[in-house]
Amino acid sequence: MKKIGNLFAAALLILMMGCSGSNDPQSQLSVINEKLSKKFPMTAEQAELVDTHVAEGKRLLEEGKTEESSQAFAQALEILERAEDVYIFNKAD
């Protein structure tokens, strides 16, 4: 029961951090790079989607389309955060 409580608290903390996160594409890219460096286990499909969203975000950022870039990075971050959540959940067992 304590593990479930700890998992819930960790998930809530991650959710709150995600909601308060910056929409600045450069900040998002920094967070993406930080999460990628932790090498959380992901499926091949997830890794490919992250790579695609990051490449798209960088391309859009170079074109000066910060809003669209931020959206692409947000999609990559969502996948990375799910991978991190699964890692934390599996580690709690």
Secondary structure as UniProt FT lines:
FT   HELIX           2..19
FT   HELIX           25..37
FT   TURN            38..39
FT   HELIX           44..62
FT   TURN            63..64
FT   HELIX           66..92
//
